[in-house]
Amino acid sequence: MRDLIKALKALSDETRLRILNLLLERECCVCEVMQALDISQTRASRNLSILHDAGFLKLRKEGLWSLYSIAEDTEDFRAALLDAVRKALKDSKVLDGDRERLRKAVRIGPGCGGPGRK
């Protein structure tokens, strides 16, 4: 039950839903999320960490880069929640704008300073 509560709390924030929207498009590093949502590195990292801890994201290291993607292989209720989020996020002008800014986002520095950086 604790995992379900953690997952539902993770989904109860607009910024985290907007991040999921980006990651449904493609894998992203912290700086790409920052640019697409026009938020600080701290805010992007904190929210990515919450989604990762709740089991919705995978973290992959590539050199200094911390790259996040949707944990498609998630089990049980998380898969159902991700499916519901995917359906609910369609047809939003705000989210369309986020995706458009993501297309223009670039990796701006070694590792972007994201969570998990050594």
CORVENDA-V923017 format. One record per residue. N is the residue number from 0. RES is the residue in one letter. D_LAST is the distance of its C-alpha to the last C-alpha in whole Angstrom. Layout:
BEGIN
((N	RES	D_LAST) (N	RES	D_LAST))
END
This chain:
BEGIN
((0	M	32) (1	R	29) (2	D	27) (3	L	30) (4	I	30) (5	K	26) (6	A	27) (7	L	30) (8	K	28) (9	A	25) (10	L	28) (11	S	30) (12	D	28) (13	E	29) (14	T	25) (15	R	24) (16	L	27) (17	R	27) (18	I	23) (19	L	25) (20	N	27) (21	L	25) (22	L	23) (23	L	27) (24	E	27) (25	R	24) (26	E	20) (27	C	18) (28	C	15) (29	V	15) (30	C	17) (31	E	19) (32	V	20) (33	M	20) (34	Q	23) (35	A	25) (36	L	25) (37	D	25) (38	I	23) (39	S	20) (40	Q	16) (41	T	16) (42	R	19) (43	A	18) (44	S	14) (45	R	16) (46	N	19) (47	L	17) (48	S	15) (49	I	19) (50	L	20) (51	H	17) (52	D	18) (53	A	22) (54	G	22) (55	F	22) (56	L	19) (57	K	18) (58	L	14) (59	R	14) (60	K	11) (61	E	12) (62	G	11) (63	L	8) (64	W	10) (65	S	10) (66	L	14) (67	Y	16) (68	S	20) (69	I	23) (70	A	23) (71	E	26) (72	D	26) (73	T	26) (74	E	29) (75	D	32) (76	F	32) (77	R	29) (78	A	30) (79	A	34) (80	L	32) (81	L	30) (82	D	33) (83	A	35) (84	V	32) (85	R	32) (86	K	36) (87	A	36) (88	L	34) (89	K	36) (90	D	39) (91	S	37) (92	K	37) (93	V	34) (94	L	32) (95	D	34) (96	G	33) (97	D	29) (98	R	29) (99	E	31) (100	R	28) (101	L	26) (102	R	28) (103	K	27) (104	A	24) (105	V	22) (106	R	18) (107	I	18) (108	G	15) (109	P	12) (110	G	10) (111	C	12) (112	G	9) (113	G	10) (114	P	9) (115	G	6) (116	R	4) (117	K	0))
END
